[in-house]
Amino acid sequence: MKKVTMVLGLVQYLNLVTEDETAPLREIVTEQNIRPNPPEVQDVIKFKLHEKVDAWFNEGWWEGVVSSVLSGFKYMVHFNSTNALWNLNMLG
């Protein structure tokens, strides 16, 4: 039998709060779910169909895939984790 070691971390969110809204939300997560802050955007980037993206949506960063390129900087993005499809403006 092989021994498996799991690395855990305590995360405190900047934009999510506890249910009673009195403090920042904290939770214990596995190492694979810990990501660094995204880099500062230097240039405007146009995304391509089926390109993987990280999108700020619903108070957090979510991994998704561009399912349709609309006009300007608008895209339909599919989020695999929730099976949701949203129309997003990637410039905010």
TIPA-152443 format. One record per residue (C-alpha): residue in one letter; z, x negated, y negated. Coordinates in steps of 0.25 Angstrom, whole numbers, plus 2048, in hexadecimal, padded with zeros to 3 digits. Layout:
N
aZXY
...
***
This chain:
92
m800800800
k7FC7FB7F2
k8067FB7E7
v8018027DA
t8077FF7CD
m8068097C1
v8088047B3
l80D80F7AA
g80E80F79B
l815818790
v80B81D786
q80F823779
y80482B773
l80182B764
n7FA839763
l80184176E
v80F84676D
t81A84C776
e81985B779
d82485E76F
e81C855765
t82884D761
a82383F766
p81783776B
l81383A779
r817830783
e81382F791
i81382579D
v8048217A1
t7FE8187AB
e7F780B7A7
q7E98117A9
n7EC81B79E
i7F0812793
r7E580E78A
p7E680677D
n7E380D76F
p7D480E76D
p7CD804764
e7CB807755
v7BD80D754
q7B480374C
d7A680A74D
v7A2818750
i79D81975E
k794823764
f797827772
k78C82A77D
l78B834787
h795832793
e79C82778C
k7AB82678F
v7B3828782
d7C282877E
a7C3834775
w7CF83876C
f7D1846770
n7DD850771
e7E784676C
g7E383A775
w7D883177A
w7D0836786
e7C683078E
g7B983878F
v7AA837791
v79F83C786
s79984878D
s79084B781
v78C844774
l78B84E768
s78784B759
g78E840751
f79A83B758
k79D847760
y79E84776F
m7A285077B
v7AC848783
h7B184B791
f7BF847794
n7C08457A3
s7CF8467A3
t7CF85479F
n7C18587A2
a7C085D793
l7B385C78B
w7B585A77C
n7AC859770
l7B184D768
n7AE84675B
m7B083775E
l7B2834750
g7BE83C74E
***
